[in-house]
């Protein structure tokens, strides 16, 4: 859980102020009753990502929120987050080399 918190701290630092504040409040232990329904709504919205407004981006966000409370999801969520961070840094380095 500590590894997930560290990674989410880094992600939260890169978010705009209003989004960082929302993520920070959802990560609080007292927000479990709010976090789980919101995570399930995000996951459901991710499956409907082909519709306007909803998007496939909602699925991983919901899984990350749910990983706080469902230990079975924690390890796959951390692996996916590691892959995303590696891919993002590789893409950024390729773009800076071309520029």
C-alpha positions as CSV (number, residue, x, y, z in Angstrom):
1,X,0.0,0.0,0.0
2,X,2.9,2.3,0.7
3,X,4.2,1.9,-2.9
4,X,0.8,2.8,-4.2
5,X,0.6,5.9,-2.0
6,X,4.1,7.0,-3.2
7,X,3.2,6.6,-6.8
8,X,-0.2,8.4,-6.4
9,X,1.6,11.2,-4.6
10,X,3.8,11.7,-7.7
11,X,0.8,11.6,-10.0
12,X,-1.2,14.0,-7.7
13,X,1.7,16.5,-7.8
14,X,1.3,16.7,-11.6
15,X,-2.4,17.4,-11.5
16,X,-4.0,20.8,-11.7
17,X,-5.1,22.3,-8.3
18,X,-8.8,21.3,-8.3
19,X,-8.0,17.7,-9.5
20,X,-5.2,17.3,-7.0
21,X,-7.5,18.4,-4.1
22,X,-10.2,16.0,-5.2
23,X,-7.8,13.1,-5.5
24,X,-6.3,14.0,-2.1
25,X,-9.6,14.0,-0.4
26,X,-10.6,10.7,-2.0
27,X,-7.4,9.1,-0.8
28,X,-8.2,9.8,2.9
29,X,-9.1,6.7,5.0
30,X,-12.4,8.3,6.0
31,X,-13.5,8.6,2.4
32,X,-13.9,4.8,1.9
33,X,-17.7,5.1,1.6
34,X,-17.3,7.7,-1.1
35,X,-14.3,6.1,-2.8
36,X,-15.8,2.7,-3.6
37,X,-19.0,4.0,-5.3
38,X,-17.0,6.5,-7.3
39,X,-14.5,3.9,-8.3
40,X,-17.3,1.6,-9.5
41,X,-18.8,4.5,-11.4
42,X,-15.5,5.2,-13.1
43,X,-15.1,1.6,-14.1
44,X,-18.6,1.5,-15.5
45,X,-18.0,4.7,-17.4
46,X,-14.8,3.2,-18.8
47,X,-16.7,0.3,-20.3
48,X,-19.0,2.9,-22.0
49,X,-16.0,4.8,-23.2
50,X,-17.2,4.7,-26.8
51,X,-19.9,7.2,-25.9
52,X,-19.4,10.9,-25.9
53,X,-18.2,12.5,-22.6
54,X,-17.3,9.1,-21.1
55,X,-13.9,7.7,-21.9
56,X,-11.8,4.6,-21.7
57,X,-9.5,6.7,-19.4
58,X,-12.1,6.2,-16.6
59,X,-11.4,2.4,-16.3
60,X,-7.8,2.7,-14.9
61,X,-8.7,5.6,-12.7
62,X,-11.5,3.5,-11.2
63,X,-9.2,0.5,-10.7
64,X,-6.6,2.7,-8.9
65,X,-9.3,4.1,-6.6
66,X,-10.6,0.6,-5.9
67,X,-7.1,-0.7,-5.2
68,X,-7.0,1.3,-2.0
69,X,-9.8,-0.9,-0.5
70,X,-9.5,-4.3,-2.4
71,X,-6.1,-5.9,-1.8
72,X,-6.5,-8.4,-4.7
73,X,-6.5,-5.5,-7.1
74,X,-3.4,-3.8,-5.6
75,X,-0.7,-5.8,-7.3
76,X,-2.1,-5.7,-10.8
77,X,-2.8,-2.0,-10.4
78,X,0.8,-1.4,-9.3
79,X,2.1,-3.3,-12.3
80,X,-0.1,-1.3,-14.7
81,X,1.0,1.9,-13.1
82,X,4.7,0.9,-13.4
83,X,4.1,0.1,-17.1
84,X,2.3,3.4,-17.6
85,X,5.1,5.4,-16.0
86,X,7.8,3.6,-18.0
87,X,5.9,4.1,-21.3
88,X,5.3,7.8,-20.5
89,X,8.9,8.5,-19.7
90,X,10.1,6.7,-22.9
91,X,7.6,8.6,-25.0
92,X,8.7,11.9,-23.4
93,X,12.4,11.1,-24.0
94,X,11.7,10.2,-27.7
95,X,9.8,13.5,-28.2
96,X,12.5,15.6,-26.6
97,X,15.2,13.9,-28.8
98,X,13.2,14.7,-32.0
99,X,12.7,18.4,-31.0
